[in-house]
Amino acid sequence: MTGPAAFEARLRTIARERYHDRHPFNVAMHEGRLTPDQLRRWVLNRFHYQRHIPIKDALILAKFDSREHRRTWLRRVRDHDGRAEGEGGIENWLRLGEAVGLDRDLLLSGDEVLPGVRLAVEGYVNFCRLGSPLEAVAASLTELSAPGIMLTRIDAFERHYRWIDPAGLTYFRNREREGRRDSGEALDLVLSWATTAADQDRAAAALSFKCDVLWSLLDAVAHADTADPVTGPDRVGWRP
């Protein structure tokens, strides 16, 4: 077992080196090389992940014995679901969808979500449902890298995709701040709970798994252009 500082460095290395900001699709997005249809396809499919965030957080919250931990984690659910209609991260992502030209009802229906995206999201939700509190919280530590990608994304959208209403970028602006807070709280829990070498290995594996989930989601979105030779690349989503 390594000390807390070395363990934290191990987790931060995983979050930095395996985070999906390095995925070719994200690189293309941030360099301004995506077409409007490709960007819409990403927004639509990523929404399927976004709408499941409060579900996985509710599953994590239910694992906590501590009232303090439950109160703290409950804020994550509220951040995404909002305290009232028209508020929260999910609502902000719907507005992003509208800003890129997607119908809100299409996003909410989930009809055009790619099969690979469904598998990735369901795999993550089930991991949080079935894993230990340590593993479920450790998986959320991809948030360590989230603030950086949010700043990069805001800059990229403002420079390269000026056809998008800037009001649609509210989700990214809010998550830059929320991600710093959430990752700090989750990291404190993981560092305090991982008291053995086996615990540290499980936490590191959970974080690696979450990185794989996000990478697989982008793989599905990126490869949809060639998935169906009949409908071609202009369709928002592809289903067999």
N, C-alpha and C positions, 0 to 999 in steps of 0.2 A: 504493500500500500504506500502511495506517495502522500506527502503533506498537502494541505489545502491549496497552497500557492501553485504547486506543480500540477495538482489535479485541475485547478481552474485553468491553467495554461493549456492543459491537454484538451479540455472542452472548448476553449476559445480557438485552438488550432483546428479542431474538427469543424466548428462553425464557420471559420474563415476559409478553409481550404476546400470544403465540400459543399459550400452554400451554392444555391442555384444562380447567383449573379454571374457565375462563370459559364452557365449553359449558353450554347451558341444562339439560342433564340433570344435570351435576355440580352446578350451582347448586341445582337442585331437590333433589338428594340431600342437600346440605349444609344446606339450609333445612328438611329434614324432611318434604318434600312427596311423597316416593315411597311407593307402596303396597308391601306385602310382595312381591307378584308382580313389580313393576318392579325392586325391589332384587334379587330372586333372579335375574331375567333378566340384570341387569348382572353379578352375581357369576359366573354361569355363563359368559357370553361373555367377560368379562375374564380368566377362567381360561385360555381358549384363547390369549390373549396371554401370560399369565404362564408357561405351560408351554413357550413358545417362547423365552423370554429366555435360558436357558442354551444353547440351540441357536445363537442369533445370536451369543452371546458366544464360543462355541467357534469359530465361523467367523471372528470378529474375531481371536481369539487366534492362529489358524493363520496370520494375515497378518504377525505380528510376527517380525522377525529377531532381536530382542533377547531373551535368556533372562530378563532382569530384567522386561521388559514382559510376557512370557508368564506368569511366576510371579505377577505382580501381577494380571493379568486373570483368571487361573485361579481366583482367590478368588471372583470374581463367579459363576462356574459353581457352585462349592461352596456359595455363599450360597443359591442357588436349589435345587440338587439335594440339598444336604445331604451330610455326610460319611458318613452311615449312614441306614438305613431309619428313617422317622419324623422326620427332621430337614429343615430348609431351608425356603426361601420357598414352594416349590410345596406342600409338606406343610402349611404354615401357611395357604395359600389354600384347600386342601381342607377344612381345619378351619373356615375362615370359611364355606365352602359348607354344611357340616353345621350350623353355628350359625344359618344363615338358613333351614334346612329342606330343603336339597338333598341328594340321595343322592350319596355319593362315586362310586359306579359311573357315575352319569349324567354327572358332571363329567369323569371319565376317559374315557368313551366318545366325547365330543365330538359326540354325535348331534344335540343341539339347538342347536349353534352356528349363528348367523345367517350367511348367505352373505356379507354385507357385512363382517362381522368376519373371516371366513376370508380374504377378499381383502386386507383391510388388513394382517393379520398376515403373510400370505405375501409381500406387497409389501415389508414391512420386512425380513423374513428374507432375501429375495432381494437387497435393497439392500445388506445387510451381506455377503452372499456375493460379490457382483459389484463392489462399490465399492472404492475405495482404502482403505488403513488410515486415512488422514486423514478421509475421508468417513464411514467406519463408526464411528469413535470420536466424531466430531463429532455424529453423529445421536444418540448416547447422552446428549448434554448437556441433554436435557429433564430429566435428573436435577437440574439446577440449581434447578428449581422443585418437585421432588418432596417435599423435606422439609416445605415449607410446606403442601402439600395433604394430607400425611399427618397433620399436627397438626390441620388443619381437619376432616379426616375422622374422626379419633378423637373429637374434641369433638362432632361432629354425631351420630355413632352412639351415643355415651353419653347424649346429651340427647334425641334424637328417636326412636331405634330401640332402646328399652330391652328389647324382647322378644328381642334378640340376645344370646347369652351373651358377656360381655366377653372370655372366653378366645379367642373367634374373631377378636379384633382384633390378635392377636400380629403378624401380617404388617405391619400399618401401624406398629406401635410399633417394630419392628426396622428397617423401611425408612427411617424418619426419620433414624436414625443412619447406616445404610449408605449412604443417598443422598447425604448430605453428604460422606462419604469418597470414594465413587465419582465424584461430579461433580468434586471437586477434582482427583483423579488424571487424569480424562479431560481436564479443562480444561488442565492443565499440558502434556499431550501435544499437544493441538491448538495451543496457543499456541507451542510449540517447533517444530512441524512446518510450520505455515502461514507460510512465509518469503517468499511473494510475494502480490501482490494477487489473482492468480488462485486461489491456495491459499485465501486468506481467503474469497473468494466461494464456492468449492466447499464450504468448511466451513459457511458460513452457510446455503447452500442445503440441505445435508444436515440441518442442525438444523431448518430450516423444513419439510422433508419429513417428518421424524419427528413434528413437531407436527401435520401434516396426517394422519398415520397415526392418532394418538391421537384426533384430532377425528372422523375418519371412523368409527372404531370406535364412538364414542358416538352418532354419527348413526344408525348401523345399529340400535343398542340402543334409542334413543329413538323411532325411527319404527316399530319392530316392533308397537306397539299398533295401528297402522292398516294394517299390511302385508297382513293376511289378514282380509277381512270375514267369512269363514266361521267360523274358529276364534275370532276376537275377541281381546281384549287379555289374557285370562287364561292363555293358553298361555305357557310359559317362553320358547320359541324358535319361530321360524317358518322353514319351508323350503318352496320352491315345489314 
